């Protein structure tokens, strides 16, 4: 688990600091990473949905299929995050120091796994 950056730090900036260097190594071994549109331009191996062109043009069928695939695969992660936020009320509106949130999320993950016997 990576440390938490202050709330004003953009996701892509935090990813560049903590996660992307490791993901680039994995991409070099042929392991891609699926991400949402916020990570467009993150670099090699980071696969994101394709944005619709300006002017309201419709994406072709294969591009829409790619977007569906990326979003469907990411749905599992989004479901997990939603589960943590709904199950653990402490994670809904956190106003603590960002560095303390990492420990709380780690504890919630452990407790959720024990509770659900994954």
C-alpha positions as CSV (number, residue, x, y, z in Angstrom):
1,X,0.0,0.0,0.0
2,X,1.3,3.4,-0.9
3,X,1.3,6.4,1.4
4,X,-1.4,9.0,1.1
5,X,-0.6,12.4,-0.4
6,X,-2.3,15.6,0.8
7,X,-5.9,16.1,-0.5
8,X,-4.8,18.9,-2.9
9,X,-2.5,16.5,-4.8
10,X,-3.9,15.3,-8.1
11,X,-4.3,11.5,-8.6
12,X,-1.9,11.5,-11.5
13,X,0.8,13.4,-9.6
14,X,0.5,11.0,-6.7
15,X,0.7,8.0,-9.1
16,X,3.8,9.4,-10.7
17,X,5.5,9.6,-7.3
18,X,4.4,6.2,-5.9
19,X,2.9,3.8,-8.4
20,X,3.9,4.5,-12.0
21,X,7.6,3.7,-11.6
22,X,6.7,0.1,-10.6
23,X,4.0,-0.1,-13.2
24,X,6.5,0.8,-15.9
25,X,8.7,-2.1,-14.9
26,X,5.7,-4.4,-15.1
27,X,4.8,-3.0,-18.5
28,X,8.3,-3.8,-19.7
29,X,7.5,-7.4,-18.9
30,X,4.2,-7.2,-20.9
31,X,1.8,-6.6,-18.0
32,X,-0.5,-3.7,-18.8
33,X,-2.4,-1.6,-16.2
34,X,-6.0,-0.6,-16.7
35,X,-6.9,2.9,-15.5
36,X,-9.7,5.5,-15.9
37,X,-9.6,8.5,-18.2
38,X,-7.9,10.7,-15.6
39,X,-4.7,8.7,-16.3
40,X,-4.6,9.6,-20.0
41,X,-1.0,10.3,-20.9
42,X,0.4,8.5,-17.9
43,X,2.9,6.6,-20.0
44,X,3.7,3.2,-21.5
45,X,1.7,0.3,-20.2
46,X,-1.1,2.4,-18.8
47,X,-4.3,1.5,-20.7
48,X,-7.2,4.0,-20.5
49,X,-10.6,4.3,-22.3
50,X,-10.5,6.4,-25.5
51,X,-12.1,9.8,-25.2
52,X,-14.8,10.8,-27.6
53,X,-13.4,13.3,-30.1
54,X,-14.5,17.0,-29.9
55,X,-17.6,17.9,-31.9
56,X,-19.8,15.0,-30.8
57,X,-18.3,12.4,-33.1
58,X,-19.3,8.8,-32.4
59,X,-16.5,6.4,-31.6
60,X,-16.2,3.3,-33.9
61,X,-17.4,0.0,-32.8
62,X,-14.0,-1.5,-31.9
63,X,-13.1,1.6,-29.8
64,X,-16.4,1.4,-27.9
65,X,-15.7,-2.3,-27.3
66,X,-12.3,-1.4,-25.9
67,X,-13.9,1.2,-23.6
68,X,-16.4,-1.3,-22.4
69,X,-13.7,-3.8,-21.7
70,X,-11.6,-1.4,-19.7
71,X,-14.6,-0.1,-17.7
72,X,-15.8,-3.7,-17.0
73,X,-12.5,-4.8,-15.7
74,X,-12.1,-1.7,-13.5
75,X,-15.6,-2.3,-12.0
76,X,-14.2,-4.9,-9.6
77,X,-11.9,-2.3,-8.1
78,X,-14.6,0.4,-7.9
79,X,-16.9,-2.1,-6.2
80,X,-14.2,-2.9,-3.6
81,X,-13.7,0.8,-2.9
82,X,-17.4,1.4,-2.6
83,X,-17.6,-1.6,-0.2
84,X,-14.9,-0.1,2.1
85,X,-16.6,3.3,2.1
86,X,-20.0,1.9,2.9
87,X,-18.9,-0.8,5.4
88,X,-16.4,1.4,7.3
89,X,-18.1,4.8,8.2
90,X,-14.7,6.2,9.2
91,X,-13.7,6.2,5.5
92,X,-16.6,8.3,4.3
93,X,-15.6,11.8,5.4
94,X,-12.0,11.7,6.6
95,X,-10.6,14.9,8.0
96,X,-7.5,13.4,9.5
97,X,-3.9,14.0,8.5
98,X,-3.5,12.2,5.1
99,X,-0.6,10.1,6.3
100,X,-2.8,8.6,9.0
101,X,-5.4,7.6,6.5
102,X,-3.1,4.9,5.1
103,X,-3.1,3.0,8.4
104,X,-6.8,3.2,8.7
105,X,-7.5,1.9,5.2
106,X,-5.0,-0.9,5.7
107,X,-6.8,-1.9,8.9
108,X,-10.2,-1.7,7.2
109,X,-8.9,-4.0,4.4
110,X,-7.6,-6.6,6.9
111,X,-10.9,-6.5,8.9
112,X,-13.0,-6.7,5.7
113,X,-11.0,-9.8,4.5
114,X,-11.4,-11.4,7.9
115,X,-15.1,-10.6,8.0
116,X,-15.8,-11.9,4.4
117,X,-13.2,-14.7,4.4
118,X,-11.9,-13.9,0.9
